[in-house]
Amino acid sequence: MLTAALSIATSVGSPLRGSRQQLLLGSQPAHPLRVNAGINWLAAETNGGSTSTPQQKAEMEVLAEMLERQNPCPAPTATPSLLDGEWD
């Protein structure tokens, strides 16, 4: 999925720009906070996705998958100890 989404993100529409390009095409895994910042920036740029282009949608898919891959717990909702506590 990551390879397909990255292929779409780099081939549809205008080329990637700036920090998103570094996150998506860098040779080293990006720090989770940088990936999260990229997600937030892209969400703001597209009004939460309501005005996104096909390229931006593909970029968001790639960024989300990059962040998911870095989660140290493979199934957080299946781990009861991670869900303990008070929820508002």
Number of C-alpha atoms within 10 A of each C-alpha: 9 14 9 11 19 19 15 18 24 17 12 14 12 10 10 18 8 7 15 20 15 13 19 21 14 11 8 9 13 18 13 16 10 15 22 16 15 21 20 13 14 20 18 11 14 14 10 12 14 9 12 16 13 13 21 22 19 21 25 23 19 25 27 16 15 20 19 13 12 13 11 8 12 11 8 12 10 10 11 8 9 10 11 8 7 5 5 3
